[in-house]
C-alpha cells in the first residue's frame, strides 16, 4: 500500500536505523492480529493506512529492546475481597491514559501457580462476574507504553470466595395444624366418586372457608363392605381455630352438598373429622454434584457443597 510489504515504512526506518525486513507471511499475520484486536475492542474498521501504521509499530517494537519502568500508580479494586453468595461482580477503577490488565486465578493464595498480570494479560474494559463456587485471586496492574519504554505499576490483588448460597426460593409458610377426616359413601363406586372429586373438593373448601389448594383428597375402598371412603385433609391457616374448622366440616350441610354432587341420598353419606398438629412433612430433593472443567474436560469437584 504505497511501500513494500517486506519492509518498515521509510520514515520509521530512517528514525530507528535499518531493521531487518519483515517476511510477507509475518506481515499478513500481524495485519490479521490488528484487525481482530480492533473487532474485539468494538472499534470501527480501520483504514488501510491505519492498519499499516499499527503493523509497522508492532514490527518496530519487536525489533527494539523494551525498557520497563515501574513508576505508575496501582489500580484500585472498587469491589473489595470477601465472601459472597452465588456470585460477585468485580469492578476495578481505571485512571485516564493508562490500561489495567488483570489475571484471575482459581484456587486461592495457597496454589502453586502465581498468575501475575503482564502486558499481554486480558485488558480490563468493564466489571466481570465470578459465579461459580470457589476461591478466586484477582491480580491487576497498570500499564502504559511510550515507544520503547513500558511503564507499569506494582501488582495489587483481592481474594474472592464465592459460596453456593441458597438455590431455592421461598414458597410459603407451613401450617401448624391440620384437620383430617374421612367421607364414608355407602353404595358408591370408585368411578362415580372420581368423577365428582373436584366438586367435593370445592364443597369442602367452601364449608371450611379455605382455598381449594389447601384441601387434599384421596379415594380408597373400605375393607369388608361396599362402602367407599374419601380421605381428606385441610390446612389450618395461622390464627384460625382448628376446632371451629372441624365443626364446620362435620356440619350436616356438608353431607347434603356431597350427596347432591354424587346424586345420592344424604343417608348414604357421613363425615368424620378431627384436628391434629402437623407432625410430618415430606420433601423431594434434587441434587446435581458440582463439576469443574479443566482444559475443556469435565471433572468432579473435590468439595461437596451439600454438606
C-alpha positions as a printed NumPy array, in Angstrom:
array([[  0.   ,   0.   ,   0.   ],
       [  2.472,   2.571,  -1.188],
       [  5.503,   0.858,   0.381],
       [  6.931,  -2.697,   0.217],
       [  5.226,  -5.227,   2.481],
       [  8.589,  -6.723,   3.374],
       [  9.968,  -3.551,   4.977],
       [  9.08 ,  -0.903,   7.506],
       [  7.842,   2.421,   6.271],
       [ 10.773,   4.644,   5.179],
       [ 10.071,   7.362,   7.769],
       [ 10.139,   4.849,  10.645],
       [ 13.15 ,   3.033,   9.27 ],
       [ 15.067,   6.288,   8.987],
       [ 14.304,   7.254,  12.563],
       [ 15.324,   3.884,  14.   ],
       [ 18.117,   2.721,  11.707],
       [ 17.633,  -0.22 ,   9.347],
       [ 15.773,  -3.146,  10.962],
       [ 15.647,  -6.491,   9.221],
       [ 12.972,  -6.869,   6.522],
       [  9.66 ,  -8.422,   7.649],
       [  8.691, -11.585,   5.712],
       [  5.39 , -11.229,   3.814],
       [  3.765, -14.094,   5.737],
       [  4.606, -12.496,   9.082],
       [  3.349,  -9.136,   7.807],
       [ -0.029, -10.697,   6.903],
       [ -0.218, -12.436,  10.291],
       [  0.3  ,  -9.13 ,  12.107],
       [ -2.339,  -7.486,   9.93 ],
       [ -4.866, -10.164,  10.97 ],
       [ -3.977,  -9.563,  14.633],
       [ -4.583,  -5.824,  14.217],
       [ -7.986,  -6.409,  12.598],
       [ -9.093,  -8.942,  15.228],
       [ -7.959,  -6.713,  18.116],
       [ -9.922,  -3.82 ,  16.666],
       [-13.019,  -6.015,  16.248],
       [-12.826,  -7.399,  19.802],
       [-12.484,  -3.889,  21.163],
       [-15.701,  -2.896,  19.383],
       [-13.939,  -0.262,  17.26 ],
       [-14.96 ,   0.662,  13.695],
       [-12.953,  -1.   ,  10.871],
       [ -9.511,   0.52 ,  10.327],
       [ -8.464,   2.102,   7.068],
       [ -5.588,   0.615,   5.097],
       [ -3.313,   3.43 ,   6.253],
       [ -4.222,   2.87 ,   9.93 ],
       [ -3.541,  -0.87 ,   9.593],
       [ -0.149,  -0.168,   8.032],
       [  0.813,   2.175,  10.852],
       [ -0.162,  -0.302,  13.583],
       [  1.6  ,  -3.213,  11.869],
       [  4.748,  -1.138,  11.388],
       [  4.649,  -0.107,  15.051],
       [  4.37 ,  -3.767,  16.142],
       [  7.325,  -4.736,  13.933],
       [  9.386,  -1.883,  15.305],
       [  8.592,  -2.788,  18.899],
       [  9.643,  -6.396,  18.279],
       [ 12.944,  -5.244,  16.716],
       [ 13.924,  -2.905,  19.528],
       [ 14.615,  -3.769,  23.18 ],
       [ 11.886,  -2.717,  25.641],
       [ 12.735,  -0.909,  28.862],
       [ 10.289,  -1.364,  31.747],
       [  9.847,   1.328,  34.36 ],
       [  7.737,   0.694,  37.468],
       [  6.515,   4.25 ,  38.007],
       [  2.687,   4.115,  37.722],
       [  0.104,   4.056,  40.488],
       [ -1.534,   0.736,  41.345],
       [ -5.101,   0.189,  40.156],
       [ -7.799,   0.262,  42.841],
       [-10.353,  -2.502,  43.347],
       [-13.771,  -0.937,  43.787],
       [-15.052,  -4.391,  44.806],
       [-13.21 ,  -5.481,  47.931],
       [-12.42 ,  -9.122,  48.567],
       [-14.547, -11.256,  50.862],
       [-17.227, -13.948,  50.927],
       [-20.157, -13.741,  48.515],
       [-23.247, -15.887,  47.943],
       [-23.894, -17.148,  44.384],
       [-21.74 , -14.572,  42.564],
       [-19.649, -11.409,  42.793],
       [-19.242,  -8.568,  40.288],
       [-15.601,  -7.43 ,  40.278],
       [-15.039,  -3.764,  39.442],
       [-11.639,  -2.037,  39.083],
       [-11.019,   1.712,  38.899],
       [ -9.07 ,   2.787,  35.765],
       [ -7.307,   6.164,  35.513],
       [ -7.267,   8.13 ,  32.271],
       [ -4.386,   7.465,  29.864],
       [ -3.428,   4.024,  31.172],
       [ -4.519,   0.407,  30.757],
       [ -5.334,  -2.078,  33.524],
       [ -4.559,  -5.702,  32.809],
       [ -5.57 ,  -8.491,  35.134],
       [ -5.483, -12.225,  35.793],
       [ -7.963, -14.49 ,  37.572],
       [ -6.57 , -17.493,  39.408],
       [ -8.892, -20.087,  40.868],
       [ -7.694, -21.952,  43.93 ],
       [ -6.579, -19.208,  46.297],
       [ -3.284, -17.814,  47.51 ],
       [ -2.052, -21.261,  48.535],
       [ -1.931, -22.624,  44.996],
       [  1.446, -23.374,  43.433],
       [  0.964, -21.157,  40.367],
       [  1.067, -17.377,  40.596],
       [ -0.507, -15.665,  37.598],
       [  0.814, -12.114,  37.696],
       [ -0.5  ,  -9.656,  35.083],
       [  1.776,  -8.643,  32.221],
       [  1.471,  -6.575,  29.052],
       [ -0.419,  -9.362,  27.222],
       [ -2.812, -10.265,  30.044],
       [ -6.539,  -9.609,  29.486],
       [ -7.351,  -5.918,  29.252],
       [ -9.886,  -4.707,  31.813],
       [-12.763,  -2.987,  29.987],
       [-15.778,  -3.388,  32.283],
       [-16.802,  -5.216,  35.515],
       [-16.81 ,  -9.011,  35.225],
       [-18.713, -11.712,  37.086],
       [-17.422, -14.703,  39.1  ],
       [-20.425, -17.003,  39.541],
       [-19.058, -20.492,  40.15 ],
       [-18.392, -21.602,  43.766],
       [-14.708, -21.426,  44.641],
       [-11.838, -19.221,  45.774],
       [-10.527, -16.685,  43.267],
       [ -7.481, -14.416,  43.371],
       [ -7.764, -11.457,  41.01 ],
       [ -4.492,  -9.621,  40.349],
       [ -4.221,  -6.338,  38.445],
       [ -1.564,  -3.86 ,  37.338],
       [ -1.478,  -0.585,  35.407],
       [  0.383,  -0.313,  32.074],
       [  1.293,   2.433,  29.614],
       [  3.575,   2.113,  26.577],
       [  5.696,   5.066,  25.478],
       [  7.71 ,   3.98 ,  22.429],
       [ 10.349,   1.522,  23.6  ],
       [  9.611,   2.277,  27.258],
       [  6.895,   0.348,  29.026],
       [  5.578,   1.94 ,  32.204],
       [  3.785,  -0.226,  34.732],
       [  2.738,  -0.336,  38.377],
       [  3.231,  -2.8  ,  41.169],
       [  0.668,  -5.591,  41.283],
       [ -2.364,  -5.419,  43.559],
       [ -4.791,  -8.249,  44.309],
       [ -8.026,  -9.203,  46.047],
       [ -9.346, -12.632,  47.055],
       [-12.994, -13.504,  46.453],
       [-14.753, -16.548,  47.925],
       [-17.958, -17.449,  46.08 ],
       [-20.289, -19.69 ,  48.056],
       [-23.198, -21.675,  46.594],
       [-25.836, -19.901,  48.668],
       [-29.481, -20.901,  48.724],
       [-30.561, -22.049,  45.256],
       [-34.26 , -22.396,  46.02 ],
       [-36.938, -19.804,  46.654],
       [-39.403, -19.22 ,  49.477],
       [-42.812, -20.634,  48.642],
       [-44.983, -20.196,  51.747],
       [-45.257, -20.827,  55.478],
       [-46.318, -24.316,  56.511],
       [-49.455, -24.67 ,  58.647],
       [-49.056, -25.623,  62.299],
       [-52.254, -27.744,  62.356],
       [-54.31 , -29.914,  60.029],
       [-57.917, -31.122,  60.064],
       [-58.044, -34.683,  58.815],
       [-61.14 , -36.72 ,  58.164],
       [-62.968, -39.209,  56.017],
       [-66.174, -39.152,  53.972],
       [-67.974, -42.517,  54.038],
       [-70.119, -43.194,  50.962],
       [-72.27 , -46.327,  51.08 ],
       [-73.1  , -47.936,  47.741],
       [-70.878, -45.593,  45.749],
       [-68.476, -46.77 ,  43.065],
       [-64.923, -45.563,  42.563],
       [-65.797, -44.316,  39.086],
       [-68.742, -42.295,  40.4  ],
       [-66.708, -40.731,  43.185],
       [-63.727, -39.98 ,  40.924],
       [-65.988, -38.066,  38.505],
       [-67.216, -35.829,  41.329],
       [-63.937, -35.483,  43.213],
       [-63.225, -31.856,  42.215],
       [-66.779, -30.816,  43.116],
       [-66.301, -32.481,  46.504],
       [-63.047, -30.57 ,  46.952],
       [-64.883, -27.327,  46.224],
       [-67.65 , -28.198,  48.724],
       [-65.104, -28.936,  51.478],
       [-63.204, -25.713,  50.747],
       [-66.446, -23.706,  50.934],
       [-67.51 , -25.345,  54.202],
       [-64.117, -24.755,  55.831],
       [-63.681, -21.265,  54.328],
       [-60.348, -22.334,  52.832],
       [-58.784, -22.281,  49.383],
       [-59.133, -25.385,  47.223],
       [-55.331, -25.747,  47.138],
       [-55.431, -26.274,  50.922],
       [-57.7  , -29.338,  50.517],
       [-56.214, -32.75 ,  49.689],
       [-58.342, -35.802,  48.781],
       [-57.701, -39.49 ,  48.123],
       [-60.105, -42.372,  47.41 ],
       [-59.929, -45.819,  48.998],
       [-62.317, -48.736,  49.392],
       [-63.309, -49.762,  52.916],
       [-62.456, -53.348,  53.731],
       [-65.282, -55.839,  54.199],
       [-68.108, -53.943,  52.526],
       [-69.363, -51.835,  49.624],
       [-68.551, -48.516,  51.289],
       [-66.074, -46.174,  49.623],
       [-64.002, -43.734,  51.635],
       [-62.663, -40.359,  50.584],
       [-59.899, -39.311,  52.938],
       [-59.312, -35.569,  53.185],
       [-57.095, -33.081,  54.965],
       [-57.438, -29.312,  55.243],
       [-54.613, -26.974,  56.201],
       [-55.417, -24.688,  59.129],
       [-54.134, -21.188,  58.444],
       [-52.225, -19.362,  61.175],
       [-54.6  , -17.569,  63.524],
       [-57.601, -19.796,  62.784],
       [-59.313, -22.058,  65.308],
       [-58.836, -25.691,  64.275],
       [-61.798, -26.855,  66.393],
       [-64.105, -24.353,  64.703],
       [-62.971, -25.612,  61.302],
       [-63.665, -29.2  ,  62.443],
       [-67.213, -28.24 ,  63.435],
       [-67.786, -26.709,  60.006],
       [-66.678, -29.908,  58.249],
       [-68.914, -32.178,  60.353],
       [-71.968, -29.949,  59.902],
       [-74.914, -31.734,  58.194],
       [-74.92 , -29.119,  55.422],
       [-71.651, -30.538,  54.028],
       [-73.192, -34.039,  53.962],
       [-76.124, -32.686,  51.893],
       [-73.768, -30.89 ,  49.478],
       [-71.68 , -34.025,  48.864],
       [-74.781, -36.198,  48.422],
       [-76.051, -33.686,  45.878],
       [-72.755, -33.809,  43.958],
       [-72.971, -37.625,  43.775],
       [-76.742, -37.665,  43.137],
       [-77.216, -39.898,  46.181],
       [-79.401, -39.942,  49.274],
       [-77.792, -37.996,  52.128],
       [-78.41 , -41.013,  54.374],
       [-75.66 , -42.818,  52.425],
       [-73.065, -40.173,  53.274],
       [-71.335, -39.445,  56.589],
       [-68.372, -37.232,  57.531],
       [-65.817, -37.642,  60.327],
       [-63.085, -35.068,  61.1  ],
       [-60.626, -34.138,  63.834],
       [-57.858, -31.57 ,  64.306],
       [-54.242, -32.55 ,  64.923],
       [-50.857, -30.814,  64.926],
       [-48.709, -31.006,  61.809],
       [-46.206, -33.763,  62.604],
       [-44.542, -34.727,  59.338],
       [-43.539, -33.03 ,  56.09 ],
       [-42.317, -34.934,  53.026],
       [-39.673, -33.2  ,  50.887],
       [-38.274, -34.014,  47.467],
       [-34.62 , -33.002,  46.981],
       [-32.971, -32.773,  43.569],
       [-29.174, -32.565,  43.614],
       [-26.509, -32.064,  40.952],
       [-22.921, -32.673,  42.081],
       [-20.651, -29.703,  41.29 ],
       [-18.442, -30.174,  38.232],
       [-15.344, -28.218,  37.269],
       [-13.765, -28.025,  33.809],
       [-10.032, -28.367,  33.278],
       [ -8.822, -27.914,  29.707],
       [-12.351, -28.378,  28.421],
       [-12.737, -31.738,  30.226],
       [-15.4  , -32.049,  32.946],
       [-14.058, -33.266,  36.275],
       [-15.827, -33.902,  39.563],
       [-15.151, -31.189,  42.126],
       [-13.434, -32.111,  45.381],
       [-15.875, -30.198,  47.595],
       [-19.443, -31.397,  48.09 ],
       [-21.395, -28.228,  48.915],
       [-24.433, -30.245,  50.039],
       [-22.52 , -30.844,  53.3  ]])
